[in-house]
Amino acid sequence: MFSKKHRYSGFITPISYGIDLLVINLFALVLPINFQYPFLFHGYITLAWFIISFKNSFYEVHRYTKVTYIVKLLLTQFVFFFLVLYAFIGFFKQPNMSRLGLAEYFLCVFGSVFLLKLLNYVLLMQYRKEVKGNMRNVVVIGKNKKTDQLIEVFHQRREFGYHFMQQFCADDKDFDIRKCFEYILDNNIDEIYCSVAELKNSQLNLFINFADNNLKTLKFIPDNKNIFTKKLTFEYYDYIPILSLRDIPLHQPLNSALKRVFDILFSLFVIVFLLSWLAPIVAMFIRWESKGPIYFRQKRNGIDNKEFYCYKFRSMAPNADADNQMASKNDMRITKVGRFMRKTSIDELPQFYNVLFGNMSVVGPRPHMVKHTNEYAHRVDKYMVRHFVKPGITGLAQVKGYRGEIETDTDIFNRTKFDIFYIENWSIFLDLKIILQTVINAVSGEEKAY
């Protein structure tokens, strides 16, 4: 009753450690690095790998972990490993050590561990999905939209390795916690998922005590109406625990500087290698079809709700409503050249000048016209949170299908939801993923690109 059934998953991390250490030491033996003290070098890289892995949580990968997070772990791990590796030359005074050999060693180790890590991830996923090995039996306590969504995930994402067994509705008249406990024990349930929206504090405490006393994993599904759906930051003021309601990664100086450097480099690349030759061609076609300016500028709201001029290639015939009205499907104002530019997102390219000048970022919440910002600020709850960061040329909402014209309230509600998620969960890897998806969408074409 009080023991957990034996699992082999506990061996995965030690085995992974052993294989990775074997790789980094084997390559050190076979490659011509020309180190003077072999035992010192092997001990150094082994210890360094342990320390970096511990600080980086390199081996803390869960069954629900996304592959983008694993790539992030790998890149972070090897950035520090690279620095530590070359520090060996100066720290232990190794003037004869081959720098080129060390670079070759680093690339071999990086490639091998990268492949092994991803292969391990894929094989475990397939093992759980196809063989149904390493499964976790789970029950859900509560019945609402959130619990139904979670159960759907259990059914659809078989590679996560969760076997959904039973759902108990806490609002039922015949709901009995003791029967839940009996079912959990009789059916070897591993994890219990409780909806805090449907359980009283006294009931939650009973589940906590039961899980602790019977070695069961207990997890909570937050209430969609309270602050626990937020990404909270837990801090101590002396000995007083404090929860911060919203943590914005881009308000940290290092993250902000990293994103700004990326924006500058990316925008310069686009301006120099793409716009330098494409802009004259586009300008020629725009002027050939209709008279008027090449570029169209429009006031939009940026970071801290400050107004700025957003630049685009002109895709419409000059008209009085252009500053206050968004384009709609089959809009008669759009020119033939403009329709092609909108379909391929070429009209958005001049916004890279906005990025270079610092008004925008490559990725972020799309900026809206001043008129629409004032309107949505009163209609949409938490809409103004979007203005905590710089607006972007593309964003998470856009790659999720919420770009272009806002036809219903659902469009702006979902756009705001995705924008807030992006702001609270920003990472450079998320930016890269959004950029890649944007390019794919531009090539394949989007339904709302008009």
Secondary structure, DSSP 8 states (H G I E B T S, - for coil): --S----SGGGHHHHHHHHHHHHHHHHHHHS----S-HHHHHHHHHHHHHHHHHHHTTT---TT--HHHHHHHHHHHHHHHHHHHHHHHHHTT-TTS-HHHHHHHHHHHHHHHHHHHHHHHHHHHHIIIII--S-EEEEEE--SHHHHHHHHHHHH-GGG-EEEEEEE-TTSTT--HHHHHHHHHHTT--EEEEETTTS-HHHHHHHHHHHHHTT-EEEEE--TTSGGGS--EEEEETTEEEEES---GGGSHHHHHHHHHHHHHHHHHHIIIIIHHHHHHHHHHHHHHS-S-SEEEEEEE-GGG-EEEEEEE--B---TTTTT----TT-TTB-HHHHHHHHHTGGGTTHHHHHHHTS-EEES----BHHHHHHHHHHSTTGGGGGGS--EEE-HHHHTT--S---SHHHHHHHHHHHHHHHHT--HHHHHHHHHHHHHHHHH--TT--
